[in-house]
Amino acid sequence: MSDQAPASYSARPDWEDVTPIAQAEEGKVLAPIFYSQEYKEAMDYFRAILQKEEYSERVLSLTEHIIRMNPAHYSVWQYRYRTLLKINAPLDKELELMNSMMAQNLKTYQIWHHRRLLQTHLREPYAELAFITKSLRPVLAQPEDDEDDEDDGEQLPETGVCDNTKPLPTPKTQPPAQPQKPATPAKPSVDTKNYHTWAYRQWLLAEFNSPELWAGELDFVDEMLSGIREGEEDRQAVARREIDYAKDKISYVPNNASAWNYLRGVLRTTQTPFKELETFVVPYTLSRPSASESEEAIDLENPRPSATAELPCALAIELLADINLEKAAHGDESAADCLKKADELFASLATEHDTIRRKYWEYRRNNAKKQQEAQPVLPASE
């Protein structure tokens, strides 16, 4: 279909025999939907076609027009499918059209359901499974000696999906690439977590239930669970990037529990000691950084709280307490001093900064005291 909007149906000779039917709206609508004039007119003609039960090539053109404006219109999809069967249209051509539309509609259930209906007639599971694999698989890191290998037909286009023979061109409407802040990687061109894609893949395997189709499926799933994307081979660099990203977001909204939880998760997963973040955490535990601290040179690795931040931050106080418990457990400093500091921090949370969870903080204090009591008593020096 052309990128330009089609001429109005009322001005086209091939539609002059159809009287459009407007959407029926009784009384004053409380929350009207402001459809575009193009969409409203197309739907008016669709209602007329539906009423007269017409199945023709122009119906396929009309339904494609509507679907491109509203890919989730189930009734239009269903009528299009019935039209394809009634006029004995080539379903392989319809599948090619679906391939071209998938890139922008991977999360639209209706397009996956339509694809399933087509496959119940086409019965081409092998090419279809290859298509699904390409729309799920991220660009994984490849050995350097594979760079000069000839294209084996598995290369993903920029849109993230491809048909059974060649990559699709990038849509003309796609905006030019913009420079991005290097804090996080660019979003992958495929959607490895798309529920509809995985559900369709499961249906495809179960529907055709061929040993050849099932072969290698567990290996593919293992690859999807453990694959490392290109450019992320240095896992320590990835960890540093994610830690810096979480720090940056915390500096804007210090009381966002999600950012602190994510930061803790990255530290645990990468086995990074909590104490490495002490310099970053301390300013968030104060009512307001001192004047001397505010005048210091900007530390890009440890961004300070924003001017509008609500301080002190209970989440930071908790992490600082855990840092002191960690130092006491590893003997980095005087265990007694670290445990005393942790106890004071938990007490401040219970009595002042997070009183709604007072019982929990008292529980943490008791555990810290037990840890302190378990410390060996050093003999007095002579």
Steps between C-alpha positions, in 0.01 A plus 500: 500500500622851420630723780252766390147491639254351248238717341171531684277201435212734412710640216603163355297358211555141616314575825214711365255209530549480879311720743709548815343429840600739778562376852179507703527718809187555707475812710791705628815289524680550831851429371504500119797355316644750256572282200676652203278583203687242291432226754135596549432492127673164453298350786177642355570313178600188692162495676329522164707212363431297813127556466486389138746213567724585209821302445727643233843643422386848596399363842859381546622847408257663742582268790874547445449875510314477832743252653795724424324776694377269778688167511295377799157510332397138545177523296683636197764226524233233522308633199823525302575135573153394386544705183831332421335160516184605311686638198774235516774762534863377505579458869875499442468861380300578813778351712753724324281799587495387862879476497521864393259608774650300787790736565272772636242269656686228691284556808167503316316177575269524196782481246637185666152342503459583130837342431389185684185477286710529185728217611204267555463515120857555378648224719856635471637461853873489421526840333267640764714369785804662340309829485409478868859417595622814327240718668600367845877460482702807606823593326728271698873541534687312228865386491726746323603245236135485383498862383604420145263207456255523216140589582319178584155654477462530877600867527233710667384817328478818702127454548560173684294273279534362153308293254595150395739609227641850550521781757230761499598860431488743789163680490520845339314648792771398746670813638877541452718364776570750777811506718430331831644543847741206547356408840292210367520294181273566207179301507552176305337486158313186600269430791633193678232524772195549279228275643305482172807380309577226751134393515488481121821297493354258755182463293703440183699219660193336655282538190740329261672287767784386280822354648698713254329814633561409864865413436726764650218680680654456845834624367328806357330577832832455684661743256224756562547467874878524505607681182724808527423782259765644273696773678427359848772238524676697777263419786689722746449796269130415476478488881673839532267646240189376682628618839571846357157504338325418830706763684403764245127424535522494880653848497184635337247309714678363809186346655423273205524151649520338155832668419654400835375142464642481149833632625509237775413231247787599271743503794393154615496349152847631422627427854599864541552593869246749632783701658611618155190723496555661841628828352189519283253403773607725790371835358153346464492415872542863606227759540688717251861483381724749678604820327855370459371185330280703266796711393712198412572414138233289334566128539358332191537154654310600813229751407362701790129533580312758296412832660135397536571155648318402820774410746603306694407197292394194700610269219852648512511470880411132472773439241756685713404276795549193279837637390608518864374145565697381198817671619460349845453152356812527284718667761566801280484733800432474870207260516367658820500849348330381178232306690435797729461725198258253338297485821476880512384513138232233553386684813462825306285321244279350773449821696519777241540432128287189435285450808228310312747208483619541856462129582715405203777740594493373859541150357804619303643661814465176694678307226782757501533466879519121469775544243681732739467254788642225282819698441802338671636680805861597437742450790623814670847603393768466764 
